[in-house]
Each structure stands twice: as structure tokens, then as C-alpha cells.
Amino acid sequence: MKLDEFLRLNVRDDLARLTTAISQAGLTVWENIPLQSGVLTAVNPSGETQKAIDVYSNDEFTEAILATGTVAEVASEETAEPATGKGSLSVGMDPLDGSSNVETNNPLGSIFGVYSRKLPCSGRNLLGALYLTYGSMVTLTLSFGKGVHRFVALRQGPETSFELMGIDLKIPERPEVYGVGGSRKDWIPPVRGFVDSLEERGLRTRYCGTFVGDYNQVLARGGMFAYPQLTSKPRGKLRVLYETAPMAFINEQAGGYASDGRRNILDIEPDALSGTSPAYMGSASLVRELEALVSKAD
């Protein structure tokens, strides 16, 4: 089944148009990664160095999203203020997740949350979330509250279309892998102890430095991805609106749980567009176990 047919049967019109626009812009971004990989002498609102591909992908997605006429604002990791449009939806996005992986040719991605309210707001206002993965394949993983579904980009002659690859994806019951960001010496003690226990249980490390790439491992094999609370960054690194809430929405639809160490990530009300949180997500049993340890240590 092609993406447009799936959307026509399962998603309301404004969300379908938005998803189609994101998927097509994603193909353009993917094709231009080799051409736009230089480093600019600029930083984004979070103080990180911007690459040309960061700016290019931000502009490409913003233009495509606003052109649908369904979106009132597009807030991005790469800009200080949202771009505005004439629709009613709000979109928060990380237009190029893991851009530091460009030089090493590791996976990259793009993350989008579609909100019913003006930003900032909690993940409880998400109508849906989706992410693109640019790896050995280009895939689109999405949920609009009725399961998690994945599409793969297939080139047939001069045309590329997204075809259904997996429907109603669920995190396996038996966890196999984990990936934890940040420096181990900077992890808070409950996280260090918990990761040691995962190694003793036989879980294998999988960490590639791209949120969506690492989360794909968890979705396929069971386990946990985390960018934890650090002693140097008590509020973590990942942005709630652009990264942790959209991925938590998808993770919950796949049968998992996502926490900042004390509460469900979807309950966080960020006080700014670029507000951050620690993130622990994946198999519900593992994340709840770690949440109990972190909360107890407060």
C-alpha cells in the first residue's frame, strides 16, 4: 500500500496533506545531504554549531509544511522564533537529527510533532508524530494515535514513492538492546547503576548518536534509549517539543513508556520552545524500573 492511499483511508485530510508534504521534503533533504554538508560559522538557538545541511533542511521542511495551508506555526530547533502560516495546527520539528553524523556517514533523521495548540504546550496536545530515518533505506515512521506504521521509499524509474513496510509495530516484550547518551562519568548515580545492571542482564549496547537511529533499535529489538539527566545538565539535552515528546508519543503507541525520570514525558509543560528534559524511553518495564530509581534518589 502506498502512503497516499494509507493516509486517505486512515487520517483526516489536513494531517494527510501535512504528512505527504513532509515525506516529499524528506526525500529532497536526503538527496541534498552530500551537497550541503559544510559547516557554517553560525550557531542555532541552543548554542550548537549549524551545518549548511541543518539550515537547508530547516528551510526545506518549513516551506513545504507552510505550503499545505494547514499550519499556523512551525517551530524548529534551528530557529529562535516560529515561522507562521494560515492554518490551525502547530508543528515542532528537529529538521536534521544527528547532523554530527554527516562526516562519518552514520544514520540521520528528521522528527516532527503535530500539535493542536499553540506552542509551547505538553505532548498531551499531540495529534500525531512522525520521523524520517536516512540510513541504508529512507523510512517514514508515524502514528496518529492508532498504532505505529512504517513506510519505505522505493524508487521505480524516475519516481520515488513511500510503500507500507510495517503496520502496527510493537516493541518486543523481551528487551535486547540499550543506548545511553552523554559521558558515563557525567551520568547521575541511579543511571550508572541501572546501566551496569542492564549489562549484567545481557543487553547489548547500541548507540549511533542519532535519536531516531538509536530508537529504531529499541523498536525492533526491545530495550531502552536514554539521554539521561547529567550532573552537568540536570534538565538533559533533548528538546521536549521537537524531540522527546514526539518520540514519546510514538513509543507509547508501540506499547512502551517514556519518562524524564519522574513523570511521563507527555505530561511535561515546557516553559520555552527550546525547553529540554532528560529522556528514558522504550520497553515499559525497564523505563519504569529506572524511573523508580531516579525518583527515589531525589
Sequence and secondary structure as in RCSB ss.txt:
>XXXX:A:sequence
MKLDEFLRLNVRDDLARLTTAISQAGLTVWENIPLQSGVLTAVNPSGETQKAIDVYSNDEFTEAILATGTVAEVA
SEETAEPATGKGSLSVGMDPLDGSSNVETNNPLGSIFGVYSRKLPCSGRNLLGALYLTYGSMVTLTLSFGKGVHR
FVALRQGPETSFELMGIDLKIPERPEVYGVGGSRKDWIPPVRGFVDSLEERGLRTRYCGTFVGDYNQVLARGGMF
AYPQLTSKPRGKLRVLYETAPMAFINEQAGGYASDGRRNILDIEPDALSGTSPAYMGSASLVRELEALVSKAD
>XXXX:A:secstr
 BHHHHHHHHS HHHHHHHHHHHHHHHHHHHHGGGS  EEEEE TTS EEEHHHHHHHHHHHHHHHHTT EEEEE
ETT SS EE SSSEEEEEEEEETGGGTTTT  EEEEEEEESS SS  GGGEEEEEEEEESSSEEEEEESSS  EE
EEEEEETTEEEEEEEESS    SS  EEEE S GGGB HHHHHHHHHHHHTT EE   S HHHHHHHHHHH EEE
EE  BSS TT SSBIIIIIHHHHHHHHHTT EEESSSSBGGG   SSTT B  EEEESHHHHHHHHHHHHHH 
